[in-house]
Structure formats: C-alpha cells, structure tokens
C-alpha cells in the first residue's frame, strides 16, 4: 500500500495538479422539469422553482432555479486520482454570478488545485485535496463556481477491524423518536417560512436576527433515493449490464458485496447499511456531503426572499448524518455592509442533529436591495 500511495502522489503532483478536467454532466440544460426535480429531491417547496403562475407574477417573470441547482448540472465535488487514499468530503465554498433561468445550458470544468499533507498523528497519512469547478452558461458567462475540499486518508474513516465485525452482533438501529420529538419536528416543518414575494430589504435586517430553521429528516432511504433522482446522480445512474461494465472498467468505484460476490458501486454506502459498514465503518448509511451543503443553501434562499441573490456559501462538515438523524439547519445575521454599490448581508450558519450535536458550520453572503431600490417587475434586470 505505501508504494501504491507514493506512486499515486508522485503521478498526481507531476501530471494532474493544475489540470483542467471535464467532469460528467447530469443535466446540461436547466429545464423546468430538471429544476423541479432538483427542488423535490432537496425537499425545497419554494414556489419560485416550481410554480409557473407564481414565478410569472414575480420580479423574475418566470421560473428560475435554486442556485444550488448547479449540483444537478455536475455535483459539487470530485473524487480524482490518489489510489490507496480514501476520499471524504469535508466542505466547499460556492460563489454565484448569474441567476439560473429555464433554458440555460451549461459547460463545466474542474481545475485540480492544492494537495496539502497534514500532520501524521495516528500512523495514517492524510491529505487535503482541493479543486475549483466552474459552471459556464450558453453565453459563455460564468454562472457559479465551487471550490471543493476532500480529506484523503490512508485507511477508511472509522473503519472497523475484522475482529470487531461479529456475525452474531445485531445491526444498529436508527434513532427512535418519541411522540413528543415527532411533534416538535412536525411543528417545525409546518412552520417553515419561505419569504418569497414579501421582499426583504437591507434596512430591515439587523445583526443578530435569526433565520427561521429548516428541518431535514429524519433521514431515510426514500430521502436519499429522492436526492439521487433529483440530481440525476451519475455515480448510481447505471443499471444491469451497463453498471457491471462500468465498474469493471473503474474498479476503484466499486466494492464486492460479500453476500453476492458481485461488484456494486461505492455509492451504496449512502443507501445500504451493509455497504456503509464495509466502506465507511458506519453502522448506518450516510448523507452526502454536497447534499448537506444544499440543505444549508435552502435555509438561506427561504430567508432572502425573491429579491435576494445568494452570492456566497461556505459549508464545513463536522460530523456524520446517518439514517434516522434529523438535521436542524439554523442561522443568524452576523454582519451587513455596502460593497461596490451592493448591499451585502453576512450570515453565520450551523446545523445540529436531534441530540443537539453540531454536524455542520458555515457562512453565507446575500445581496439585498435597499428599500428605495426595490425593482419593479417590468424593469427587473437579469443578473
């Protein structure tokens, strides 16, 4: 294994750093259907993404996509090179420059950036691998960019030793909710506020204001299937012979199911307990890192209203979210400023699970109009 790792590191540094790749594209065009499917998989009820009558009456005069829709064009991460080093998504930094409108078509590039070796504390070599994904529309305008970061580790994170995998050991069950806990979840979901057509202006926002929470979960198989469908997830999009042929060509993206002896995609760790246990040492399947980034984006777009523009979103993952976990996405206003003629609101974001443990931290910047600059519907400029 050390020789494999060293050879991979040398090749990566010599041939791949600075390389511009063309990642797979799931949805080249932002059709109304693709925009709606993404919102459904995210669990985002904002009518601006789905209700044509509402959208036509809005300042945008038609359906637009959530800025996070770019993940449905091409996922905001990449697992590239470095054999022998397991990849774990740890965070990303997004920036947007244009609205996404129905009919926009995209090309995507992924530039491989730094490879930073971290201090070796427990005999495992670890590296931070980064890249920059750029999404360009049909007019050759940069719509958004995503700087992704992966932890590359010499062994699987949390991997269980074989001696610990006892055949007679019962599988771990997801968190079981009391009626009181479920009532709190239902009440929070029913209270979710989409600011929408009620414009939020720069003047009315005060530092310390809280964002109405957005609840995700309890996470289950159906949620993950909906997400995979919503982004047309290419890592699990093939079936039968096409799947097997692909996995034989790219064995690094597969594992052998011990029950059948056949190859399956490593993406199964997000759907099957058996795969999560083998691949991640987790007793239960996990969410996807870039999926959780979108959860935090949903929190912000709910709050900013139709006149807001999400400019930046940075999210760092601090813990796992497994099947049965409920994520409470929260935020507050941490600052406000004028910059280059724009009125910017700074937000501090975090997410906790049902036991109060923080799993996610982040920050965002939103551009809001001043009260005397609220755009008229007929004069709305297309960003």
Secondary structure, 3 states (H helix, E strand, C coil): CHHHHHHHHHHHHHHHCCCEECCCCCCCECCHHHHHHHHHHHCCCCHHHCCHHHHHHCCCCCCECCHHHHHHHCCCCCCCCCCCCEEEEEEEEEEECCCCECCCEEEEEEEEEEEEECCCCCCCCEEEEEEEEEEEECCCCEEEEEEEEEEEECCCCCCCCHHHCCCCCCCCCCCCCCHHHHHHHHHHHHCCCCCCCCCCCCCCCCCCCEEEEEEECCCCHHHHHHHHHHCCCHHHCCCHHHHHHHHHHCHHHEEECCCCCCEEEHHHHHCCHHHHHHHHCCCCCECCHHHHHHHHHHHHHHHHCCCCEEEEEEEEECCCCECCCCEEEEEEEEEEEEECCEEEEEEEEEEECCCCCEEEEEEEEEEECCHHHCCCHHHCCCC
